Amino acid sequence: MSQLTQAIKEVNATLPSNVLLLAVSKTHPVEMLQEAYAIGQRDFGENKVQEMTEKASVLPTDIRWHMIGHLQTNKVKYIAPFVSLIHSVDSPKLLSVIDKEAKKVGRVIDCLLQVHVAEELSKFGFAPDDLKMFLSSGQLAQFPNVRIRGVMAMATNTDDVEQLKSEFELTRTLFENIKNEFFKQDDSFSLLSMGMSNDYKIAVEYGANIVRIGSLIFGQRDYSVKN
């Protein structure tokens, strides 16, 4: 059994049955994705549009591609025909563009609303109050080709377990509040994407049902890859 295969099996063994393992494959070669695919992995996460489109063009068509990185509005058109879930919706403007490009290709694109809960200012996402204000405005009704499936958050890059717990708890509470206030009759609003290789077990304790795992599966990223 290869190291990659063993790693996927080991991570899956730690996850409850309702939690999706999203293999974060950014910067890793197609051959590694093929190996993961061969043992049943179907959900892969990328953070660069060019890399995602290049991989999607040569890999099996039943792969579910997740955009997890910051998405520029002028790049949406390249992934609109095939992306499975966009985790990183961080502005009304981006939602508007996703809706427009989805309409062009006859799709309704599933999206998560990214909320900013981390200490790092470099991370993207709606501030919690701004997100509630946006949802209260009713603007979402203008985007029929977008389906909001839930919330995504990136925690602070820290070893402080209490801080991680606090940020995950804040995200879960926000998710539940939004669900009850704006999506109560919508069963499809059910996804909470949080937790990465170093903190996913804590995230699962706080309700995550999608965890984004990269280095634990594929090893450390190759930062020399340019997109």
GIDA-V778989 format. One record per backbone hydrogen bond with DSSP energy under -0.5 kcal/mol. NH is the residue of the N-H (numbers start at 0). CO is the residue of the C=O. If there is no record, write none. Layout:
# GIDA-V778989
nh->NH co->CO
nh->NH co->CO
This chain:
# GIDA-V778989
nh->5 co->1
nh->6 co->2
nh->7 co->3
nh->8 co->4
nh->9 co->5
nh->10 co->6
nh->11 co->7
nh->12 co->8
nh->13 co->9
nh->13 co->10
nh->14 co->11
nh->18 co->15
nh->19 co->17
nh->19 co->208
nh->21 co->19
nh->21 co->210
nh->22 co->20
nh->22 co->42
nh->23 co->21
nh->23 co->212
nh->24 co->22
nh->24 co->44
nh->25 co->44
nh->27 co->24
nh->31 co->28
nh->32 co->28
nh->33 co->29
nh->34 co->30
nh->35 co->31
nh->36 co->32
nh->37 co->33
nh->38 co->34
nh->38 co->35
nh->39 co->36
nh->40 co->35
nh->43 co->41
nh->43 co->63
nh->44 co->22
nh->45 co->65
nh->51 co->47
nh->52 co->48
nh->53 co->49
nh->54 co->50
nh->55 co->51
nh->56 co->52
nh->57 co->54
nh->58 co->54
nh->62 co->59
nh->63 co->41
nh->64 co->62
nh->65 co->43
nh->66 co->84
nh->67 co->45
nh->67 co->65
nh->68 co->45
nh->70 co->87
nh->71 co->69
nh->74 co->71
nh->75 co->71
nh->75 co->72
nh->77 co->74
nh->78 co->74
nh->78 co->75
nh->79 co->75
nh->81 co->78
nh->82 co->78
nh->83 co->64
nh->84 co->64
nh->85 co->109
nh->86 co->66
nh->86 co->84
nh->87 co->66
nh->88 co->111
nh->89 co->87
nh->94 co->90
nh->95 co->91
nh->96 co->92
nh->97 co->93
nh->98 co->94
nh->99 co->95
nh->100 co->96
nh->101 co->97
nh->102 co->98
nh->103 co->99
nh->104 co->100
nh->105 co->102
nh->106 co->101
nh->108 co->106
nh->108 co->144
nh->109 co->83
nh->110 co->146
nh->111 co->85
nh->112 co->149
nh->113 co->88
nh->113 co->111
nh->114 co->151
nh->115 co->125
nh->116 co->114
nh->122 co->119
nh->125 co->113
nh->130 co->126
nh->131 co->127
nh->132 co->128
nh->133 co->129
nh->134 co->130
nh->135 co->131
nh->136 co->132
nh->136 co->133
nh->137 co->133
nh->137 co->134
nh->138 co->133
nh->140 co->137
nh->141 co->138
nh->142 co->139
nh->143 co->141
nh->145 co->142
nh->146 co->108
nh->147 co->145
nh->148 co->110
nh->148 co->146
nh->149 co->110
nh->150 co->190
nh->151 co->112
nh->152 co->192
nh->153 co->114
nh->154 co->152
nh->157 co->155
nh->160 co->158
nh->163 co->159
nh->164 co->160
nh->165 co->161
nh->166 co->162
nh->167 co->163
nh->168 co->164
nh->169 co->165
nh->170 co->166
nh->171 co->167
nh->172 co->168
nh->173 co->169
nh->174 co->170
nh->175 co->171
nh->176 co->172
nh->177 co->173
nh->178 co->174
nh->179 co->175
nh->180 co->176
nh->181 co->177
nh->182 co->177
nh->182 co->178
nh->185 co->182
nh->186 co->184
nh->188 co->185
nh->189 co->148
nh->189 co->187
nh->190 co->148
nh->192 co->150
nh->193 co->191
nh->193 co->209
nh->198 co->195
nh->199 co->195
nh->201 co->198
nh->202 co->198
nh->203 co->199
nh->204 co->200
nh->205 co->201
nh->205 co->202
nh->206 co->203
nh->207 co->202
nh->208 co->191
nh->209 co->191
nh->210 co->19
nh->211 co->194
nh->212 co->21
nh->212 co->210
nh->213 co->211
nh->216 co->213
nh->217 co->213
nh->218 co->214
nh->222 co->220
nh->224 co->221
